């Protein structure tokens, strides 16, 4: 079995688009299904204890490695699951060449990001993912979309420059781009050079990981993009960047002060995002700020250095990805029907099914029982109490109250007594949205299998890579 399949299959499919013509949406389902089953085949093996290592090129400082351990397997399973659900949802639409190519390019790039065992290869997939995102943002083909795509490209260019500075400095001082070698020799580098590398990588990956104060551009991109695109940004792309950020941080042996700084950024990002969502009147912006807020929580948890807290963080990654995919696709149905993105659209529709979907998604994001988000937040908070981070726990609970205010405000809008339009939802869309909602409920009632998977992934992420 080769790890390259996760990258080559969707990548080659993108370039073979003319051969599929009007069957693109069906081919997307087949590709996603094959890769999903292939990813599941690694679960239960020795991946968590003996990572699978695959060398692609000849032995040299620029050798290309792909590594599958419990952490990267967790994200590969997550990404293939999200892309399979998205491909099935696309069956209700006409075949689109652009969507087919871009979704496959996205899957190939995020898979490459989490599997790469050398930092230059990570940069290559970083660029592929960025270019894909730029084009995704412009799909609406209007002034706002083009403006957003150009802005995204400029900011992405700055991120790329800082990453190249960091990678070049690493190569000049260590003579290798292999992550394991970098991890072993990083402590021997002069402190000033270490600072330059860490600062460059922090800015480069921090921009893409959407953490405060480097996330000032994100909400405008969500506002300019289609809701289906935002679903992929929130559920897949942002999660890949977060993995890479902390994967590199732990490989470079981030110390207590550095991790404390990341936790502080997480708290600040959480607070600023939730307060911004509270004052927003546009659904896309509210959902985008909500995503940024949850990323702040993930930064708090993943920088803890505690297996229990990081287990809860990865559990939250899975639940947040599922909830945001479900919510953005539901919002796509609403906005297509009412041709607007104001929160007023929550007052205009009549659909008990879609109302239930929003209720389940919002309550899970808030971390209320009996949904999976409750288990994620509870595990994080218990772990933080265990390491004595009482002020952090208090901050998370306090800021969560702000989140509750605007989410319950949206739910309250659905009870408006004004006349409502009956909403027709395709049967397949109902099945998929219902399935995601059931998964959120199931993981809240029976969390043990996913928690065990997340614990293995957290242990691998904290322990680094073995190449």
MARGU-785847 format. One record per residue: residue in one letter; x, y, z of N, C-alpha, C in turn. Coordinates in pm, whole numbers, padded with zeros to 5 digits, always signed. Example, Ala and Ser with C-alpha at 12.3 -4.5 7.8 and 13.67 -1.06 7.14 Angstrom:
residues 2
A+01319-00569+00780+01230-00450+00780+01320-00330+00780;S+01285-00225+00708+01367-00106+00714+01290+00003+00787;
END
This chain:
residues 467
X+00085-00120+00000+00000+00000+00000+00088+00125+00000;X+00054+00220-00081+00134+00341-00095+00057+00463-00047;X+00127+00550+00025+00066+00675+00072+00045+00772-00043;X+00116+00751-00151+00103+00840-00267-00037+00839-00328;X-00111+00730-00306-00246+00723-00363-00334+00837-00315;X-00314+00880-00188-00395+00989-00134-00372+01119-00209;X-00259+01131-00274-00225+01253-00347-00241+01236-00497;X-00190+01125-00549-00189+01105-00694-00328+01085-00753;X-00415+01010-00685-00547+00981-00741-00627+01110-00765;X-00645+01195-00662-00720+01319-00691-00644+01414-00782;X-00510+01415-00774-00432+01505-00857-00443+01467-01005;X-00430+01339-01033-00442+01293-01172-00584+01313-01225;X-00683+01291-01138-00822+01310-01180-00847+01453-01224;X-00782+01549-01157-00798+01690-01193-00753+01717-01335;X-00644+01651-01375-00590+01674-01508-00659+01590-01615;X-00737+01492-01572-00808+01408-01668-00954+01449-01683;X-00985+01569-01636-01123+01618-01639-01191+01607-01776;X-01124+01640-01889-01193+01633-02020-01245+01494-02055;X-01186+01389-01996-01229+01254-02030-01359+01215-01959;X-01395+01289-01852-01513+01253-01774-01638+01329-01819;X-01617+01450-01870-01725+01532-01924-01845+01545-01831;X-01960+01487-01869-02083+01507-01793-02099+01415-01673;X-01998+01335-01645-02007+01242-01531-01917+01286-01416;X-01875+01412-01416-01777+01459-01319-01822+01439-01175;X-01949+01470-01147-01994+01459-01009-01996+01314-00961;X-02021+01220-01051-02019+01078-01014-01875+01029-00994;X-01785+01079-01077-01644+01043-01062-01590+01097-00929;X-01635+01215-00890-01594+01273-00761-01633+01182-00646;X-01754+01129-00653-01800+01039-00547-01714+00913-00544;X-01686+00857-00661-01605+00735-00668-01466+00759-00610;X-01402+00871-00647-01268+00902-00597-01269+00919-00446;X-01363+00997-00396-01372+01021-00252-01401+00892-00177;X-01488+00808-00232-01524+00682-00166-01404+00588-00161;X-01332+00577-00272-01215+00489-00278-01110+00533-00175;X-01082+00663-00170-00981+00713-00077-01028+00702+00068;X-01157+00720+00090-01212+00705+00226-01196+00562+00275;X-01232+00466+00192-01217+00324+00228-01069+00291+00248;X-00984+00345+00161-00840+00320+00172-00786+00376+00303;X-00832+00495+00342-00789+00554+00468-00834+00470+00587;X-00958+00423+00582-01011+00341+00692-00934+00210+00705;X-00876+00161+00596-00805+00034+00601-00680+00041+00690;X-00631+00162+00719-00513+00176+00804-00549+00177+00953;X-00676+00198+00985-00718+00204+01125-00710+00063+01185;X-00660+00056+01307-00652-00073+01375-00521-00145+01353;X-00435-00092+01267-00305-00154+01244-00201-00100+01342;X-00076-00103+01300+00033-00058+01386+00076+00084+01355;X-00008+00158+01281+00031+00293+01239+00063+00382+01358;X-00016+00369+01466+00007+00454+01582+00140+00429+01651;X+00193+00307+01641+00317+00272+01709+00436+00266+01614;X+00414+00224+01493+00522+00215+01393+00475+00289+01267;X+00506+00416+01257+00459+00494+01141+00504+00434+01009;X+00418+00448+00909+00452+00406+00773+00532+00518+00708;X+00651+00484+00658+00740+00583+00599+00764+00545+00454;X+00750+00643+00366+00768+00617+00224+00859+00725+00165;X+00972+00680+00110+01065+00772+00046+01037+00772-00105;X+01027+00891-00161+00990+00903-00302+01110+00926-00392;X+01215+00994-00342+01328+01028-00427+01456+00963-00375;X+01567+00986-00444+01696+00931-00404+01744+00997-00275;X+01836+00930-00209+01890+00980-00083+01970+01108-00108;X+01922+01218-00053+01989+01348-00067+01925+01443+00033;X+01985+01561+00053+01922+01657+00144+01781+01695+00103;X+01747+01676-00024+01615+01713-00074+01523+01593-00092;X+01558+01479-00028+01473+01360-00039+01331+01390+00006;X+01234+01331-00061+01094+01352-00029+01042+01233+00050;X+00984+01261+00166+00930+01158+00252+00781+01181+00275;X+00708+01073+00283+00570+01079+00331+00560+00986+00451;X+00494+01034+00555+00487+00959+00681+00342+00953+00726;X+00296+00833+00759+00162+00815+00813+00174+00762+00955;X+00142+00846+01053+00134+00802+01191-00010+00825+01239;X-00035+00807+01367-00172+00818+01417-00230+00957+01397;X-00144+01061+01406-00192+01198+01390-00230+01227+01245;X-00141+01195+01152-00172+01221+01011-00286+01132+00963;X-00296+01009+01018-00407+00922+00980-00541+00981+01024;X-00543+01039+01143-00665+01104+01192-00713+01210+01092;X-00622+01292+01044-00661+01399+00953-00693+01347+00814;X-00624+01243+00770-00656+01184+00640-00797+01126+00641;X-00833+01055+00749-00968+01000+00761-01070+01113+00765;X-01039+01219+00839-01130+01333+00848-01150+01398+00712;X-01042+01423+00640-01052+01491+00511-01127+01407+00407;X-01096+01279+00401-01165+01194+00303-01313+01180+00338;X-01346+01180+00467-01486+01174+00508-01561+01300+00466;X-01501+01416+00495-01564+01543+00459-01580+01556+00308;X-01480+01514+00234-01486+01527+00088-01586+01428+00028;X-01602+01312+00090-01703+01217+00044-01844+01274+00065;X-01868+01330+00182-01998+01391+00209-02025+01507+00112;X-01922+01586+00086-01938+01699-00005-01965+01650-00148;X-01894+01546-00190-01914+01492-00325-02055+01436-00340;X-02106+01371-00238-02243+01320-00242-02343+01435-00250;X-02317+01542-00176-02404+01659-00180-02406+01718-00321;X-02292+01714-00389-02281+01769-00523-02362+01691-00626;X-02407+01572-00592-02489+01494-00684-02622+01564-00714;X-02661+01656-00626-02786+01730-00649-02766+01847-00744;X-02641+01872-00784-02609+01983-00873-02570+01930-01011;X-02560+02022-01106-02508+01986-01238-02358+01963-01229;X-02305+01874-01316-02161+01852-01318-02088+01981-01350;X-01987+02012-01272-01911+02136-01289-01762+02103-01303;X-01705+02144-01413-01562+02120-01435-01477+02189-01329;X-01512+02314-01299-01435+02390-01201-01440+02325-01064;X-01561+02289-01019-01574+02231-00886-01503+02095-00878;X-01511+02017-00984-01446+01886-00987-01294+01903-00973;X-01237+01989-01053-01092+02008-01050-01046+02063-00916;X-01117+02163-00865-01073+02230-00744-01088+02143-00620;X-01197+02067-00611-01213+01980-00494-01106+01870-00492;X-01072+01818-00608-00966+01717-00613-00829+01776-00584;X-00804+01895-00634-00678+01962-00602-00669+01992-00452;X-00781+02031-00393-00783+02058-00250-00754+01931-00171;X-00818+01821-00207-00796+01695-00135-00651+01650-00149;X-00594+01663-00268-00454+01624-00288-00361+01710-00204;X-00387+01841-00199-00297+01932-00128-00305+01915+00023;X-00425+01902+00079-00434+01886+00224-00379+01750+00267;X-00396+01647+00183-00338+01517+00214-00186+01527+00214;X-00132+01598+00115+00012+01618+00111+00065+01695+00230;X-00011+01795+00276+00031+01875+00391+00048+01790+00516;X-00046+01699+00542-00040+01623+00665+00049+01499+00656;X+00080+01455+00533+00162+01335+00516+00311+01367+00496;X+00343+01488+00457+00481+01521+00422+00575+01508+00541;X+00691+01448+00515+00793+01433+00617+00911+01526+00597;X+00901+01619+00503+01006+01719+00482+00940+01855+00462;X+01006+01958+00510+00942+02090+00518+00925+02156+00382;X+01015+02126+00287+00998+02187+00155+00877+02127+00083;X+00855+01998+00101+00737+01934+00044+00609+01994+00103;X+00614+02025+00232+00501+02092+00296+00476+02226+00227;X+00583+02298+00196+00569+02426+00128+00504+02410-00010;X+00543+02306-00083+00486+02282-00216+00335+02262-00206;X+00292+02177-00113+00149+02153-00097+00078+02274-00039;X+00150+02350+00041+00098+02477+00092+00060+02569-00024;X+00147+02574-00125+00121+02659-00242+00007+02604-00327;X+00002+02474-00344-00107+02414-00422-00242+02443-00355;X-00245+02426-00223-00369+02454-00148-00406+02601-00160;X-00306+02689-00155-00332+02833-00164-00388+02871-00300;X-00326+02821-00406-00374+02853-00541-00517+02801-00560;X-00543+02682-00509-00679+02626-00516-00778+02716-00444;X-00739+02765-00326-00827+02852-00249-00852+02985-00319;X-00750+03039-00385-00768+03165-00458-00875+03148-00566;X-00865+03040-00641-00961+03017-00749-01100+02989-00693;X-01106+02912-00584-01234+02886-00518-01304+03017-00483;X-01227+03111-00429-01285+03238-00384-01344+03317-00499;X-01288+03302-00619-01332+03382-00734-01449+03319-00811;X-01501+03205-00766-01601+03132-00844-01730+03209-00868;X-01763+03301-00780-01886+03378-00799-01879+03474-00919;X-01756+03501-00963-01732+03584-01081-01800+03723-01072;X-01796+03784-00957-01843+03921-00943-01732+04005-00880;X-01760+04132-00863-01658+04224-00813-01609+04183-00675;X-01702+04144-00589-01664+04106-00453-01577+03980-00453;X-01612+03885-00540-01536+03760-00546-01394+03784-00598;X-01383+03862-00706-01250+03890-00761-01166+03971-00664;X-01229+04066-00598-01158+04147-00500-01107+04059-00386;X-01194+03968-00339-01155+03877-00231-01042+03785-00273;X-01049+03734-00396-00946+03643-00445-00811+03715-00457;X-00812+03839-00505-00688+03915-00518-00629+03944-00380;X-00715+03982-00287-00667+04008-00151-00610+03881-00089;X-00678+03771-00109-00633+03642-00059-00495+03610-00118;X-00478+03636-00247-00353+03606-00315-00239+03692-00260;X-00265+03819-00235-00161+03907-00183-00117+03862-00044;X-00214+03835+00042-00181+03792+00178-00112+03655+00176;X-00161+03567+00088-00096+03437+00073+00047+03451+00025;X+00072+03552-00059+00208+03577-00106+00301+03615+00008;X+00251+03699+00100+00331+03735+00217+00362+03611+00301;X+00263+03525+00318+00284+03402+00394+00392+03316+00329;X+00387+03306+00199+00485+03226+00124+00626+03281+00140;X+00640+03413+00138+00772+03475+00153+00833+03440+00288;X+00754+03452+00393+00805+03421+00527+00839+03272+00540;X+00758+03188+00481+00789+03044+00484+00920+03015+00412;X+00940+03076+00298+01064+03054+00224+01185+03103+00301;X+01170+03214+00371+01281+03263+00455+01315+03161+00563;X+01210+03110+00629+01233+03009+00733+01295+02882+00678;X+01243+02833+00566+01294+02709+00507+01437+02727+00457;X+01466+02840+00393+01601+02866+00345+01700+02871+00461;X+01661+02936+00570+01750+02945+00686+01775+02808+00747;X+01671+02726+00753+01687+02590+00804+01786+02511+00719;X+01771+02521+00588+01858+02444+00499+02003+02491+00507;X+02023+02622+00518+02159+02676+00523+02229+02643+00654;X+02154+02628+00763+02215+02601+00893+02221+02452+00927;X+02125+02375+00881+02119+02233+00915+02163+02145+00798;X+02137+02190+00676+02176+02114+00559+02080+02005+00522;X+01959+02010+00577+01857+01910+00547+01720+01974+00561;X+01624+01919+00488+01486+01965+00498+01396+01857+00557;X+01458+01744+00594+01384+01634+00657+01341+01676+00797;X+01214+01656+00829+01161+01704+00956+01228+01638+01076;X+01258+01510+01067+01322+01441+01179+01462+01496+01204;X+01537+01520+01096+01671+01577+01109+01666+01718+01167;X+01570+01796+01119+01552+01932+01172+01521+01927+01321;X+01434+01834+01360+01397+01821+01500+01518+01786+01587;X+01604+01699+01537+01722+01656+01614+01825+01767+01628;X+01844+01848+01525+01954+01945+01521+01912+02087+01553;X+01783+02113+01569+01738+02251+01585+01796+02314+01711;X+01810+02236+01817+01861+02290+01943+02006+02335+01933;X+02081+02286+01833+02222+02321+01818+02242+02452+01743;X+02135+02507+01686+02144+02632+01610+02157+02750+01707;X+02227+02852+01666+02240+02975+01746+02102+03032+01777;X+02086+03088+01895+01955+03135+01941+01896+03241+01849;X+01980+03330+01794+01928+03433+01702+01872+03371+01574;X+01942+03267+01525+01894+03198+01405+01765+03123+01435;X+01759+03062+01553+01636+02995+01595+01519+03092+01595;X+01542+03210+01649+01436+03310+01656+01389+03350+01516;X+01483+03368+01424+01447+03404+01286+01363+03295+01223;X+01403+03170+01242+01328+03056+01185+01188+03050+01245;X+01180+03057+01377+01050+03046+01444+00958+03161+01405;X+01012+03280+01398+00930+03396+01362+00879+03383+01219;X+00967+03342+01128+00926+03328+00987+00819+03222+00971;X+00840+03107+01035+00742+02999+01024+00611+03037+01093;X+00621+03108+01205+00500+03148+01276+00414+03241+01190;X+00477+03340+01127+00401+03432+01043+00344+03360+00921;X+00428+03278+00856+00382+03208+00736+00268+03113+00763;X+00287+03023+00860+00182+02926+00891+00069+02991+00972;X+00102+03094+01051+00000+03160+01132-00104+03231+01049;X-00061+03291+00937-00157+03355+00846-00257+03254+00795;X-00207+03138+00753-00295+03035+00698-00376+02963+00806;X-00319+02954+00926-00392+02888+01034-00500+02978+01093;X-00502+03104+01050-00611+03198+01083-00617+03230+01232;X-00501+03261+01289-00497+03298+01430-00473+03447+01445;X-00530+03507+01546-00512+03650+01575-00365+03677+01607;X-00308+03788+01560-00366+03898+01482-00347+03881+01331;X-00317+03760+01287-00288+03735+01146-00412+03693+01067;X-00529+03701+01128-00652+03653+01063-00745+03767+01021;X-00692+03888+01008-00776+04004+00978-00844+03993+00841;X-00792+03911+00754-00839+03902+00616-00946+03794+00595;X-00962+03704+00691-01036+03580+00669-01185+03604+00643;X-01248+03688+00724-01393+03704+00716-01436+03759+00580;X-01357+03850+00525-01390+03904+00393-01383+03796+00285;X-01295+03700+00302-01285+03589+00206-01410+03502+00214;X-01455+03474+00335-01579+03398+00352-01698+03473+00293;X-01699+03605+00312-01810+03686+00261-01813+03684+00109;X-01697+03676+00045-01690+03680-00101-01713+03544-00166;X-01703+03437-00089-01708+03302-00146-01846+03240-00135;X-01870+03138-00215-01994+03061-00206-01996+02984-00074;X-02115+02955-00027-02126+02881+00099-02068+02740+00088;X-02081+02678-00029-02022+02545-00047-01870+02552-00036;X-01813+02659-00088-01669+02679-00077-01630+02704+00068;X-01709+02786+00137-01682+02812+00278-01689+02685+00361;X-01777+02594+00322-01787+02466+00391-01654+02391+00383;X-01592+02393+00266-01463+02325+00249-01351+02400+00320;X-01354+02532+00316-01253+02611+00387-01257+02580+00536;X-01376+02580+00594-01391+02564+00738-01369+02420+00783;X-01420+02324+00706-01416+02183+00748-01285+02114+00713;X-01218+02159+00607-01100+02086+00558-00974+02172+00560;X-00974+02282+00486-00851+02357+00465-00794+02414+00595;X-00877+02477+00676-00828+02536+00801-00772+02429+00894;X-00832+02310+00891-00785+02201+00978-00648+02151+00935;X-00622+02148+00805-00490+02106+00756-00383+02204+00802;X-00411+02333+00792-00313+02433+00832-00286+02428+00983;X-00390+02404+01063-00372+02393+01208-00283+02274+01242;X-00306+02161+01174-00222+02043+01197-00076+02075+01168;X-00050+02134+01052+00088+02165+01013+00152+02261+01113;X+00077+02361+01157+00129+02460+01251+00180+02391+01377;X+00098+02309+01438+00138+02247+01565+00231+02128+01544;X+00222+02063+01429+00316+01957+01396+00459+02014+01395;X+00476+02128+01328+00607+02193+01322+00647+02244+01460;X+00552+02303+01534+00582+02358+01667+00639+02251+01759;X+00578+02134+01762+00627+02029+01851+00754+01963+01799;X+00771+01959+01667+00896+01907+01612+01014+01996+01648;X+00989+02126+01656+01096+02220+01691+01105+02241+01842;X+01039+02154+01916+01049+02152+02063+01013+02287+02124;X+00897+02338+02088+00850+02464+02145+00853+02456+02297;X+00908+02560+02362+00919+02558+02507+00792+02612+02573;X+00793+02614+02705+00673+02653+02781+00632+02796+02749;X+00730+02886+02738+00697+03026+02709+00635+03040+02571;X+00690+02969+02473+00636+02977+02337+00496+02919+02329;X+00473+02807+02396+00340+02747+02397+00242+02836+02473;X+00291+02899+02580+00206+02992+02654+00166+03111+02569;X+00258+03158+02485+00228+03267+02392+00120+03226+02292;X+00129+03102+02241+00028+03053+02147-00108+03041+02216;X-00108+02996+02341-00234+02986+02416-00296+03124+02436;X-00212+03224+02466-00261+03361+02482-00320+03413+02353;X-00254+03384+02240-00310+03422+02111-00444+03353+02088;X-00453+03227+02130-00579+03154+02115-00692+03218+02193;X-00664+03256+02317-00766+03321+02401-00808+03454+02338;X-00710+03531+02293-00740+03660+02230-00822+03643+02103;X-00781+03545+02021-00852+03518+01897-00996+03475+01924;X-01014+03391+02025-01147+03344+02063-01235+03461+02104;X-01180+03550+02188-01258+03663+02239-01292+03762+02127;X-01192+03800+02047-01215+03898+01942-01315+03846+01838;X-01301+03719+01803-01389+03660+01701-01533+03654+01750;X-01553+03610+01873-01690+03598+01923-01756+03734+01943;X-01680+03833+01988-01736+03967+02002-01769+04027+01865;X-01687+03997+01766-01714+04045+01630-01839+03979+01573;X-01856+03849+01600-01976+03779+01553-02102+03836+01616;X-02090+03878+01741-02205+03932+01813-02260+04058+01746;X-02173+04136+01686-02216+04263+01625-02244+04252+01476;X-02225+04134+01418-02243+04117+01274-02388+04089+01238;X-02428+04134+01118-02564+04115+01069-02570+04023+00947;X-02457+03971+00903-02450+03885+00786-02419+03742+00828;X-02496+03648+00775-02479+03508+00818-02340+03454+00786;X-02288+03484+00666-02155+03435+00631-02050+03487+00727;X-02061+03613+00764-01963+03671+00855-01976+03610+00995;X-02098+03586+01038-02119+03524+01168-02058+03384+01170;X-02085+03307+01067-02031+03172+01060-01878+03175+01050;X-01825+03274+00977-01679+03285+00964-01616+03321+01099;X-01675+03418+01169-01623+03454+01301-01633+03336+01397;X-01739+03259+01385-01754+03139+01468-01640+03041+01443;X-01604+03023+01316-01491+02936+01283-01362+02988+01343;X-01338+03118+01333-01218+03177+01390-01216+03161+01542;X-01333+03171+01603-01341+03151+01747-01303+03010+01787;X-01353+02912+01713-01320+02772+01744-01172+02744+01717;X-01115+02809+01617-00971+02796+01594-00893+02850+01714;X-00944+02958+01774-00882+03008+01896-00883+02905+02007;X-00995+02836+02025-01004+02730+02126-00904+02619+02095;X-00893+02584+01967-00798+02479+01927-00655+02521+01958;X-00621+02647+01938-00487+02694+01971-00462+02684+02121;X-00562+02719+02200-00549+02707+02345-00519+02562+02384;X-00598+02471+02329-00588+02330+02368-00463+02262+02312;X-00433+02288+02185-00320+02220+02122-00186+02272+02172;X-00184+02390+02232-00059+02443+02287-00041+02404+02435;X-00129+02323+02488-00123+02287+02630-00012+02188+02661;X+00024+02104+02564+00123+02000+02590+00069+01885+02673;X-00063+01882+02693-00128+01776+02771-00200+01681+02676;X-00177+01552+02694-00242+01453+02608-00394+01462+02619;X-00445+01477+02741-00591+01482+02759-00651+01604+02690;X-00588+01720+02708-00640+01842+02647-00632+01833+02495;X-00521+01780+02444-00504+01769+02299-00598+01664+02240;X-00632+01562+02320-00733+01465+02276-00867+01534+02256;X-00904+01618+02353-01027+01695+02339-01023+01789+02221;X-00904+01847+02194-00889+01938+02081-00912+01866+01949;X-00856+01748+01933-00874+01672+01809-01018+01623+01796;X-01080+01589+01908-01222+01555+01907-01302+01675+01857;X-01264+01794+01904-01330+01917+01860-01306+01942+01711;X-01187+01911+01663-01156+01926+01520-01256+01847+01437;X-01276+01720+01476-01368+01633+01401-01512+01685+01409;X-01555+01724+01528-01694+01769+01545-01717+01904+01479;X-01619+01992+01489-01634+02124+01426-01637+02112+01275;X-01552+02025+01219-01553+02005+01074-01688+01953+01028;X-01744+01857+01100-01875+01801+01063-01985+01905+01076;X-01984+01978+01188-02089+02077+01212-02082+02191+01109;X-01961+02238+01078-01950+02350+00985-01981+02308+00841;X-01945+02186+00804-01985+02137+00672-02137+02133+00663;X-02201+02081+00767-02347+02072+00771-02412+02211+00770;X-02360+02303+00848-02421+02435+00861-02402+02519+00736;X-02284+02516+00678-02262+02595+00556-02343+02541+00439;X-02356+02409+00429-02438+02353+00323-02586+02387+00345;X-02629+02390+00470-02766+02430+00501-02787+02577+00468;X-02687+02659+00500-02696+02801+00467-02698+02822+00316;X-02629+02735+00242-02631+02741+00096-02772+02720+00043;X-02845+02627+00102-02985+02603+00062-03069+02727+00087;X-03050+02791+00203-03127+02910+00236-03096+03027+00143;X-02968+03051+00121-02931+03167+00041-02970+03151-00105;X-02970+03030-00154-03016+03008-00292-03166+03037-00305;X-03239+03003-00201-03384+03022-00205-03421+03169-00190;X-03353+03240-00099-03393+03377-00068-03298+03482-00124;X-03189+03439-00188-03095+03527-00255-03047+03641-00165;X-03001+03604-00049-02948+03703+00044-02867+03635+00152;X-02787+03714+00225-02704+03657+00331-02727+03727+00465;X-02831+03809+00473-02863+03874+00599-02921+03772+00697;X-02907+03799+00825-02963+03708+00926-03115+03705+00918;X-03172+03798+00843-03318+03799+00825-03368+03674+00754;X-03282+03604+00681-03328+03483+00611-03371+03375+00709;X-03324+03382+00834-03366+03284+00933-03511+03307+00975;X-03566+03424+00942-03705+03453+00973-03799+03415+00859;X-03742+03379+00743-03823+03369+00623-03860+03227+00582;X-03797+03127+00637-03821+02992+00586-03906+02907+00681;X-03976+02815+00622-04058+02719+00698-04009+02579+00664;X-03933+02520+00754-03881+02384+00735-03838+02328+00870;X-03922+02247+00933-03883+02185+01062-03752+02107+01052;X-03730+02044+00935-03607+01965+00920-03485+02056+00926;X-03483+02163+00844-03367+02251+00840-03350+02325+00974;X-03461+02359+01037-03453+02422+01169-03384+02328+01268;X-03417+02200+01261-03354+02101+01350-03205+02089+01322;X-03168+02096+01196-03026+02090+01159-02950+02206+01221;X-03005+02326+01209-02938+02443+01268-02930+02431+01420;X-03035+02384+01481-03036+02369+01627-02926+02273+01672;X-02918+02158+01608-02817+02058+01644-02676+02114+01621;X-02655+02179+01507-02524+02235+01478-02483+02342+01577;X-02573+02434+01608-02541+02543+01700-02516+02491+01841;X-02600+02400+01888-02583+02348+02024-02455+02269+02038;X-02415+02199+01932-02288+02127+01936-02171+02225+01939;X-02177+02332+01860-02072+02432+01862-02059+02496+02001;X-02172+02513+02068-02170+02571+02203-02117+02473+02307;X-02114+02345+02272-02066+02245+02366-02171+02202+02466;X-02296+02192+02420-02406+02150+02509-02440+02004+02484;X-02479+01932+02591-02518+01791+02574-02653+01781+02505;X-02685+01669+02438-02605+01546+02433-02522+01534+02306;X-02470+01642+02255-02402+01643+02126-02250+01630+02141;X-02183+01594+02031-02041+01567+02036-01958+01686+02080;X-02002+01807+02047-01929+01925+02090-01916+01934+02241;X-02015+01882+02314-02010+01880+02461-01894+01795+02510;X-01878+01677+02451-01768+01588+02492-01634+01654+02462;X-01623+01719+02347-01497+01786+02310-01463+01896+02410;X-01558+01986+02436-01532+02097+02527-01508+02046+02670;X-01585+01946+02711-01568+01892+02846-01430+01830+02864;X-01385+01756+02765-01252+01693+02772-01143+01799+02779;X-01157+01904+02700-01059+02013+02703-01057+02081+02840;X-01175+02115+02891-01182+02186+03019-01132+02100+03134;X-01166+01971+03135-01117+01881+03240-00965+01870+03234;X-00912+01861+03112-00767+01852+03098-00698+01979+03145;X-00755+02096+03114-00697+02222+03157-00701+02237+03309;X-00810+02192+03370-00818+02193+03516-00710+02101+03574;X-00688+01987+03508-00587+01892+03554-00446+01949+03554;X-00417+02043+03463-00283+02103+03459-00280+02238+03530;X-00390+02272+03599-00393+02393+03680-00419+02521+03604;X-00470+02513+03482-00495+02633+03401-00635+02687+03429;X-00657+02729+03552-00791+02771+03594-00835+02901+03526;X-00742+02994+03508-00778+03120+03443-00817+03097+03297;X-00748+03003+03232-00782+02970+03094-00922+02911+03085;X-00954+02822+03179-01088+02763+03184-01193+02872+03204;X-01166+02963+03296-01261+03073+03321-01279+03159+03196;X-01170+03186+03126-01177+03267+03004-01260+03198+02896;X-01239+03068+02878-01315+02993+02777-01464+02996+02809;X-01499+02973+02936-01640+02971+02976-01703+03109+02960;X-01631+03212+02995-01685+03348+02985-01707+03388+02839;X-01609+03362+02755-01621+03398+02614-01729+03314+02546;X-01747+03191+02592-01851+03104+02535-01990+03162+02556;X-02007+03243+02661-02136+03308+02683-02169+03404+02569;X-02066+03472+02519-02086+03561+02405-02129+03480+02282;X-02063+03367+02263-02099+03279+02152-02244+03234+02164;X-02286+03203+02286-02423+03157+02308-02524+03265+02271;X-02490+03391+02298-02584+03500+02272-02617+03509+02124;X-02515+03510+02036-02547+03530+01894-02601+03404+01829;X-02562+03286+01878-02619+03164+01820-02766+03146+01861;X-02797+03178+01986-02938+03170+02028-03020+03281+01963;X-02956+03391+01930-03027+03497+01858-03069+03448+01720;X-02981+03373+01654-03016+03316+01524-03128+03214+01538;X-03119+03130+01641-03224+03031+01663-03357+03099+01693;X-03351+03208+01770-03472+03281+01802-03537+03343+01680;X-03457+03378+01581-03510+03437+01458-03602+03341+01384;X-03577+03211+01398-03659+03113+01328-03800+03105+01385;X-03820+03162+01504-03952+03159+01567-04032+03286+01539;X-03982+03372+01452-04052+03495+01418-04190+03464+01361;X-04294+03535+01406-04430+03501+01363-04468+03547+01223;X-04381+03621+01154-04417+03670+01022-04439+03553+00926;X-04516+03573+00819-04541+03467+00720-04409+03413+00664;X-04403+03281+00648-04279+03217+00604-04302+03141+00474;X-04194+03127+00397-04200+03052+00272-04160+02907+00298;X-04239+02816+00243-04207+02674+00257-04082+02642+00176;X-03989+02571+00239-03860+02541+00177-03859+02397+00129;X-03826+02377+00003-03815+02243-00053-03669+02201-00055;X-03641+02085+00004-03504+02034+00012-03499+01900-00059;X-03400+01882-00144-03386+01757-00219-03368+01640-00123;X-03425+01523-00154-03414+01406-00065-03269+01370-00030;X-03179+01374-00128-03039+01340-00099-02977+01442-00003;X-03011+01568-00020-02960+01670+00073-03010+01643+00214;X-03136+01607+00226-03191+01574+00358-03118+01456+00421;X-03093+01354+00340-03025+01235+00391-02885+01271+00443;X-02811+01349+00365-02674+01382+00403-02669+01474+00524;X-02753+01577+00525-02758+01666+00641-02803+01592+00765;X-02902+01504+00748-02948+01423+00859-02841+01329+00911;X-02763+01273+00819-02654+01183+00859-02549+01257+00941;X-02514+01377+00898-02417+01456+00974-02471+01491+01112;X-02599+01526+01118-02660+01557+01247-02660+01434+01339;X-02689+01318+01283-02687+01195+01362-02546+01163+01411;X-02446+01190+01329-02307+01168+01372-02272+01257+01490;X-02318+01382+01486-02292+01474+01596-02360+01424+01724;X-02482+01372+01710-02553+01318+01825-02488+01188+01874;X-02451+01101+01782-02393+00972+01819-02262+00989+01895;X-02176+01080+01848-02048+01100+01916-02066+01164+02053;X-02181+01229+02074-02210+01281+02207-02255+01173+02302;X-02327+01073+02250-02379+00964+02334-02278+00851+02348;X-02202+00825+02244-02105+00715+02245-01969+00766+02196;X-01899+00843+02277-01776+00909+02231-01650+00822+02235;X-01657+00705+02301-01534+00630+02329-01451+00594+02206;X-01511+00541+02097-01426+00506+01981-01351+00625+01923;X-01420+00738+01907-01355+00856+01852-01253+00913+01951;X-01285+00911+02080-01191+00960+02180-01062+00878+02179;X-01075+00747+02163-00957+00661+02159-00871+00694+02037;X-00937+00714+01924-00866+00751+01800-00795+00885+01819;X-00864+00980+01881-00807+01113+01904-00690+01107+02002;X-00700+01020+02103-00591+01008+02199-00464+00955+02133;X-00478+00856+02047-00362+00806+01972-00302+00916+01885;X-00390+00993+01820-00342+01102+01734-00273+01211+01816;X-00329+01244+01932-00269+01346+02018-00132+01301+02068;X-00120+01175+02103+00010+01122+02148+00114+01132+02037;X+00075+01098+01914+00168+01106+01802+00204+01251+01771;X+00106+01341+01777+00133+01482+01748+00227+01543+01852;X+00206+01510+01978+00291+01564+02084+00430+01504+02080;X+00438+01377+02037+00567+01309+02035+00651+01339+01914;X+00595+01403+01812+00670+01435+01692+00664+01324+01589;X+00765+01318+01506+00768+01227+01392+00889+01135+01401;X+00877+01017+01349+00986+00919+01353+01019+00877+01211;X+01122+00937+01156+01161+00908+01018+01299+00843+01018;
END
